[in-house]
Amino acid sequence: MIEKQDQETNWENFVKLLLSRLDIPTKQDINFLHVRLDKLEQLLYQKQPVAKKEKTQPTIRRKSASSIVLDVIANHPEGTDFKTIKAATGFDDKKLRNIIFRLDKIERIKRVTRGIYKKV
């Protein structure tokens, strides 16, 4: 019986010796690495504290192009022509014509005659 135990221990020692000399990881080594990797992943996925945003000045809202054109037309109670609106706003022809068309369609302005517009 003693011989069997010695043989088992000798084989066990031999295998351990081979594993260590050939740098082959054991099951314990692999489990240890898994635990370390799990800890690293947890650290990576933890929520980082969000820095408080500084209070900034309120943003100034710019007027839309339609409201600018409507203001120009409102400044002329008798009505104004296309050239005056174009000079006051600086918009190109196509943009200005589209704005005037939409304002007329939603009945914010009225076409007095061809090319003359008045606020309703």
C-alpha positions in Angstrom: 0.0 0.0 0.0 2.8 2.3 0.7 4.1 1.8 -2.8 0.9 3.0 -4.4 0.8 6.2 -2.4 4.4 6.9 -3.2 3.8 6.3 -6.9 0.8 8.7 -6.9 2.7 11.4 -5.1 5.6 10.9 -7.4 3.4 11.3 -10.4 1.7 14.3 -8.9 5.0 15.9 -8.1 6.2 15.1 -11.5 3.2 16.8 -13.1 3.6 19.8 -10.9 7.2 20.0 -11.7 6.5 19.9 -15.5 3.7 22.6 -15.1 6.0 24.9 -13.3 9.0 24.5 -15.6 7.0 24.8 -18.8 5.1 27.8 -17.4 1.7 26.2 -17.9 -1.0 27.8 -15.7 -2.8 25.7 -13.2 -6.5 25.8 -12.5 -5.8 27.9 -9.4 -3.8 30.4 -11.5 -6.7 30.7 -14.0 -9.3 31.2 -11.2 -7.1 33.8 -9.6 -6.9 35.7 -13.0 -10.7 35.5 -13.4 -11.3 37.1 -10.0 -8.8 39.9 -10.9 -10.5 40.5 -14.3 -13.9 40.6 -12.6 -12.7 43.3 -10.2 -11.2 45.3 -13.0 -14.4 45.1 -15.1 -16.4 46.3 -12.1 -14.1 49.3 -11.7 -14.4 50.1 -15.3 -18.2 50.0 -15.4 -18.8 51.9 -12.2 -20.4 55.2 -12.9 -18.0 58.0 -12.6 -19.3 61.0 -10.6 -20.6 63.6 -12.8 -19.1 67.0 -12.3 -21.7 69.7 -11.6 -22.4 72.0 -14.4 -21.7 75.6 -13.7 -24.6 77.9 -14.1 -24.3 79.9 -17.3 -26.1 82.9 -18.4 -29.4 82.2 -20.0 -29.1 81.9 -23.8 -30.5 84.6 -25.9 -33.1 83.3 -28.2 -32.8 84.6 -31.7 -35.9 85.5 -33.6 -36.9 83.3 -36.5 -36.7 84.6 -40.0 -40.5 84.8 -40.2 -40.7 86.9 -37.1 -38.1 89.3 -38.4 -40.0 89.7 -41.7 -43.2 90.2 -39.7 -41.6 92.9 -37.6 -40.4 94.7 -40.6 -43.9 94.6 -42.2 -45.5 95.7 -38.8 -43.2 98.8 -38.8 -45.0 100.0 -41.9 -48.7 100.2 -41.1 -49.6 101.4 -44.6 -47.9 98.4 -46.1 -44.4 97.8 -47.5 -42.9 96.5 -50.7 -40.6 93.6 -51.3 -37.5 95.8 -51.9 -37.9 97.4 -48.5 -38.3 94.1 -46.7 -35.2 92.7 -48.5 -33.1 95.7 -47.6 -34.2 95.6 -43.9 -33.6 91.9 -43.5 -30.8 91.1 -45.8 -32.4 87.7 -46.8 -32.0 86.5 -50.4 -35.0 86.6 -52.8 -36.0 82.9 -52.6 -35.9 82.8 -48.8 -37.9 86.0 -48.5 -40.5 84.9 -51.0 -41.0 81.6 -49.1 -41.4 83.5 -45.8 -43.9 85.9 -47.3 -45.8 83.1 -48.9 -46.1 81.2 -45.6 -47.0 84.3 -43.6 -49.8 85.0 -46.1 -50.9 81.4 -46.0 -51.3 81.5 -42.2 -52.9 84.9 -42.5 -50.4 86.8 -40.5 -49.9 89.3 -43.4 -52.2 90.5 -46.1 -51.3 91.2 -49.8 -52.6 94.7 -50.4 -51.6 94.7 -54.0 -49.0 92.8 -56.0 -45.6 93.3 -54.1 -47.2 95.3 -51.2 -47.7 93.6 -47.9 -49.4 94.7 -44.7 -49.7 93.1 -41.2 -53.2 91.8 -40.3 
